[in-house]
Amino acid sequence: MQEHLAPNLKDIPVKYDHLVLDANNPRFITRKEDQVAEEHFLEQDLNGVTKGKLFPEGKDTDLYRIEELANSIRQNGWLPVDSIFVRKLAHHDSFYVVLEGNRRVAAIRMLMKDPDISTSLRKSLETVRVMEVLDSGSKAEVQKKITYLLGVRHHGSLKKWTPFAQAHNIFTRYIEIAHQTSDTFKWEQGVGQQVASTLSIQLEEVEKRLKVYRVMFQVGKTPEVQDSPGGMEDRYYSICAEPLLSPRKTLRTYIAQDETTFLLSDDGVKRMNNLCHFNVPNREGAPLSNPPEWRYLDKILSDEDLEKRNVNLKKVEDEKLAPSKVWAMRAMELFKPTWSKWLFEVDSILKRVSLGDDFSSAKAKQTTTQLVNLIKELDQRDLH
């Protein structure tokens, strides 16, 4: 019988200063002798010992990029797409040991000591929602479940994550392994494979998620979108993914993405926002209201009649008409009925009824109706 390792979890609010940094964080515990007894966790945290291991004072290098993370939260706000996991600290009902998320907790503390952060950000950081591990049992049993949780949580079945949240997690792990930042990011297949192996996913999924995440972040940070009443939201992942991951070469040329940085050209950024209206609340009035509209846009872009192509593209870009409606009108122009096509359709319909069939049968009546409708359609086309 397979052992049940998934722990019980509960979403709870905890004051930021009641989250205790893990003195046995794997980042700086390399020997068994370095481990700290749990009864000393709170003391070491209050005295700054644990925080000093994560963010040593007086050193030029921010080894774990705590300050970088704090600056990101300062600029973008608190975005809890990556859950903080905790368990109750032994013998302390109101304090919780941070199992996953120590860097974020350290960054939050740094910000809360900053007198210049905004009132709204300070308020959002006062109390943080975390996932508490509730399992009882022996210490070894609980630890086994915690280890399992931390190993599979991001891409396992414990919690359904949105594609954006998965992409955010992949990006975070990628730049940690590659020793890169958002500004210095470049795609390296070897690093991507390490991320894929760590998360037990395919290399192709890592690359796809990063391509979409990079563009969402890039477009979202443009002044036109960032300073607007709208804004980039995680629910817009699908509308962004369609042109970036499409096999359609014409569409990928129209929304050009660098193969190394995964960033769009300046024209690509403008086109994404112009078509998707990220700067408008709920993307109201966007000609590309849903992902399939990109496919109709590709048909417009692939039109061999360049004059018609440019006219129809203008209808989408400037007049804000849906590509599906524009292409429907163009498709009617392209369809030219001929006698050969008409006879082929008649033959296809009549094949369903043999000479020996009862012409009063349901099949015969259905065939006759289809034939009459076809003749009516041809009559209508002839009138135009």
Secondary structure, DSSP 8 states (H G I E B T S, - for coil): --------EEEEEEEGGGEE--TT-TTT--SGGG---GGGHHHHHHTTHHHHHHS-TT-S--TT-HHHHHHHHHHH-----S--EEEE-TT-TT-EEEEE-HHHHHHHHHHHT-TTS-HHHHHHHHEEEEEEE---S-HHHHHHHHHHHHHHTTTSSSS---HHHHHHHHHHHHHHHHT--TTT----HHHHHHHHHHHT--HHHHHHHHHHHHHHHHHHTSHHHHTSSS---GGGHHHHHHHHH-S-HHHHHHT-B-TTT--B-HHHHHHHHHHH-TTSGGGTT-S--STTHHHHHHHHHT-S-HHHHHHHHHHHHTT---HHHHHHHHHHHH----HHHHHHHHHHHHTTS-TTS-TTSHHHHHHHHHHHHHHHHHHHHHH-
